[in-house]
Amino acid sequence: MPGSPCPTCHGQGRVEKERTISVKVPPGVDEGSRLRLRGEGEAGLNGGPAGDLYVFLHVEAHDFFQRDGGNLHCKIPISFVHAALGTEIEVPTLEGPVKMKVPAGTQSGKVFRLKEKGLKDPQHSGVGDLLVTVTVETPVDLNAKQKKMLEEFETLSEENNTPEISKFMNKLKNLFARKK
């Protein structure tokens, strides 16, 4: 009978229904990114077109990589022997591990750039870099033989073996020379 609203939709021409849809998330999206899914929102009134559904993304922190735009950062510890003599280490990337040369004399905190091993930029065609910071680890719990060998090494060392210490000592000498 005309004028009687439908008992299911109450005359609105739409019925509430829950459903699950799949969303393809492009690589490289950042925290708070918004995806628009056309026609996946609420149904329009009186049979009108459906609205859009907006999905806001939350990106969880990674245990190993830290993000800076399209670039990724990571820290990798190396032994002081490897830092002094040089080595090749395996570095994890999003595509799998790669080899990276660490030259002899590498200091703790040195940053190496692995080109295009970061995140894809969803807005552009570029790929960020992976910035690898090496940290030189000082050994702990040395046995007597290891201590003796390090003491021998220290007696054989010269100032030019430790450039940062040499710079520091020169600054200190200049500081005290000015105060006299």
SULHU-V885506 format. One record per helix or strand. SS is the DSSP state (a for helix, b for strand). FROM is the first residue (numbers start at 1). TO is the last residue. If there is no record, write none. Layout:
ss->{SS | SS}
from->{FROM | FROM}
to->{TO | TO}
//
This chain:
ss->{b | a | b | b | b | a | b | b | b | b | b | b | a | a | a}
from->{34 | 45 | 53 | 66 | 71 | 80 | 87 | 98 | 111 | 120 | 127 | 130 | 144 | 159 | 163}
to->{37 | 47 | 56 | 68 | 79 | 85 | 91 | 102 | 114 | 120 | 127 | 137 | 156 | 161 | 179}
//
